[in-house]
Amino acid sequence: QDGDTVQVKIIGPPKNSDGAESRIRHCITFHKEKMMRYEFGGDKHFVCFAYKDENEQFRLKLGRSAPKLDGFIQRERYRIETDDVYQSEISDKTISEIKNHLSTSLQKLNELQDEKQLMADLWCHFGKVFVTCVDEDETQNTFSPVDINGRITKIVSRATIRNDAYWRVSFEEGVDPLDVNDGALPQFGDDNHGFLGLKLVHTQWRYDFGFGTPSYRSVRLKAWEGLPSGSDDKPPVERGNNDTKLTVELRAGSRYVTDKDSVCIEEDAVLSDYLSNCKFDKQNHHMYLPDENEHQIPEGFECTFYREAKERMFQATVDEESFSVIVLDEKGWDTDSSDIRHQEQFGIRVVMNSWSEALLSAERHWTPEEILGKLKNYMGFLSLLKNYFFDG
């Protein structure tokens, strides 16, 4: 914000200096976007801990180290595990807890949807939960549900995030594909699948670059290959490419909802001109940044990550409610200018179509009551899907 400018000089080997500068830029960008999101209700992080019964016993199991370049997760990470095997259902108590947490955010978004022409979305990723800030002695103990509820940081606040009496919770998207039951995912033409008519309806590919800009904004280039004809998922501005049949969009701003000033518009134009020289390998489903010998990335911009994913789109129906299950085979990399982290993910994303139809419509006026009234249906479907995919 307004105030004196302080010059920072980074001294050290070029690789380390580049990494330090990149991390500082990331922190500034993160803070600016967080402040902008306050207008829309701010970030609301919460954790709900579901369990079978009060007598269930849990233990901590050492997890994999935090991914390289992720400096925000400190210390060892642990999974909370139990030996009990059962078909899990999400209790009414947990659903009510989630509803209470979502209600305030939805109310704020609802108030702004007409004024700001705001669109939102609501979905779920399957993944793994880890806790940190665990004392070494605790790793030898067993815990009851009451113990766990008293230790985890259920609502992130200034008081809890700085208090080592709480375990801090982090979420990592993606599951181990070997954990998915054999035959759980139908193939094309398999119309008599055992699980609620789950049906593969489409396959497409997505390519995604992330950038930091001179004014400390996050900007993403997203491109799709093989979108279904007549798809409503079209970008605001398309750049056609008849040779590769790509649909491309440039997303910018704080979660893409802030108004653009002249600086933002100019930055987007500069970056769009540079990205118009990207290369695409259709045979291997890969997208490349412009050849640096021919096109240098504009000054003040940096590329922070790349993702490419095969997206398989499944549909299922329960009690006349339609759901989309998107299965992602994703790989890519992150960089802080000094090092690079390669990553792969087998992801599962679950969408309730009636939610998306309401929240993503610029014309339709939704209400929090309308959205939350279907939460139990959605959580019930998640339980069924989880049991079907992962439980023997």
SULSUL-V646336 format. One record per pair of residues at least 4 apart in sequence whose C-alpha atoms are under 7 Angstrom apart, sorted by the first residue. I is the first residue (numbers start at 1). GAP is how many residues later the second one is. Records with the same first field share a line. If there is no record, write none. Layout:
I=GAP + GAP
This chain:
10=7
11=6
12=4 + 5
13=4
14=4
15=4 + 323
16=4 + 322
17=4
18=4 + 319 + 320
19=4 + 317 + 318 + 319
20=4
21=4
22=4 + 314 + 315
23=4 + 313
24=4
25=4 + 191
26=4
27=4
28=4 + 188
29=4 + 187 + 188
30=4
31=4
32=4
33=4 + 221
34=4
36=218
37=4 + 5 + 217
38=4
40=68 + 69
41=64 + 67
45=110 + 111
46=108 + 109 + 110
47=107 + 108
48=46 + 106
49=100
50=40 + 44
51=94
52=4
54=90 + 91
55=89
56=88 + 89
57=25 + 85 + 86 + 87
58=22 + 23 + 24 + 84 + 85 + 86
59=21 + 22 + 23 + 82 + 83 + 84
60=18 + 19 + 20 + 21 + 79
61=17 + 18 + 19 + 20
62=15 + 16 + 17
63=14 + 15 + 16
64=13
65=11 + 12
66=4 + 7
68=273
69=272
75=57 + 58
76=56
77=53 + 54 + 55
78=52 + 53 + 54
79=50 + 51 + 52
87=300
88=295 + 299
89=294
90=4 + 5 + 289 + 293
91=4
92=4
93=4
94=4
95=4 + 281
96=4
97=4
98=4
99=4 + 273
102=4
103=4 + 265
104=4
105=4
106=4 + 262
107=4 + 261
108=4
109=4
110=257
112=4 + 6
113=4 + 5 + 6
114=4
117=245
119=240 + 241 + 242 + 243
120=239 + 240
121=235 + 238 + 239
123=227 + 228
124=225 + 226 + 227
125=48 + 223 + 224 + 225
126=47 + 48 + 49 + 221 + 222 + 223
127=44 + 45 + 46 + 47 + 48
128=43 + 44 + 45
129=40 + 41 + 42 + 43
130=39 + 40 + 41
131=36 + 37 + 38 + 39
132=35 + 36 + 37
133=31 + 34 + 35
134=4 + 33
143=4 + 5
144=4
145=4
146=4
147=4
148=4
151=15 + 16
152=14 + 15 + 16 + 17
153=7 + 13 + 14 + 15 + 16
156=4 + 5
157=4
158=4
159=4
160=6
173=174
174=171 + 172 + 173 + 174
175=171 + 172
176=170
177=169
179=211
180=209 + 210
181=208 + 209
184=205
186=4 + 7 + 13 + 14
187=13
188=12
190=9
191=6 + 8
192=5
193=4 + 5
196=120 + 121 + 122
197=119 + 120
198=116 + 117 + 118
199=115 + 116 + 117
200=113 + 114 + 115
201=112 + 113 + 114
202=110 + 111
203=108 + 109 + 110
204=21 + 22 + 23 + 106 + 107 + 108
205=19 + 20 + 21 + 104 + 105 + 106
206=17 + 18 + 19 + 102 + 103 + 104
207=15 + 16 + 17 + 80 + 100 + 101 + 102
208=12 + 13 + 14 + 15 + 98 + 99 + 100
209=11 + 12 + 13 + 96 + 97 + 98
210=9 + 10 + 11 + 93 + 94 + 95 + 96
211=7 + 8 + 9 + 90 + 91 + 92 + 93
212=4 + 5 + 6 + 7 + 89 + 90 + 91 + 92
213=4 + 5 + 87 + 88 + 89
214=86 + 87
217=36
218=34 + 35
219=32 + 33 + 34
220=30 + 31 + 32
221=28 + 29 + 30
222=26 + 27 + 28
223=23 + 24 + 25 + 26
224=22 + 23 + 24
225=20 + 21 + 22
227=4
235=13 + 14
237=12
238=9 + 10 + 11
239=8 + 9
240=6 + 7
241=4 + 5
244=38
251=5
252=4
253=4 + 5
254=4
260=4 + 5
261=4
262=4
263=4
264=4
265=4
266=4
267=4
268=4
269=4
270=4
271=4
272=4
274=23
275=15
277=13
278=10 + 11 + 12
279=8 + 9 + 10 + 11
280=6 + 7 + 8
281=4 + 5 + 6
282=4
286=22
290=5
291=4
292=4
297=4
304=30 + 31 + 32
305=28 + 29 + 30
306=26 + 27 + 28
307=23 + 24 + 25 + 26
308=22 + 23 + 24
309=19 + 20 + 21 + 22
310=18 + 19 + 20
311=15 + 16 + 17 + 18
312=14 + 15 + 16
313=11 + 12 + 13 + 14
314=10 + 11 + 12
315=8 + 9 + 10
316=6 + 7 + 8
317=4 + 5 + 6
318=4
322=30 + 31
323=28 + 29 + 30
324=26 + 27 + 28 + 29
325=23 + 24 + 25 + 26
326=22 + 23 + 24
327=20 + 21 + 22
328=18 + 19 + 20
329=16 + 17 + 18
330=14 + 15 + 16
331=12 + 13 + 14
332=10 + 11 + 12
333=7 + 8 + 9 + 10
334=6 + 7 + 8
335=4 + 5 + 6
336=4
352=4 + 26
353=4
354=4
355=4 + 16
356=4
357=4
358=6 + 8
359=7
366=4
367=4
368=4
369=4
371=4
374=4
375=4
376=4
377=4
378=4
379=4
380=4
381=4
382=4
383=4
384=4
385=4
386=4
387=4
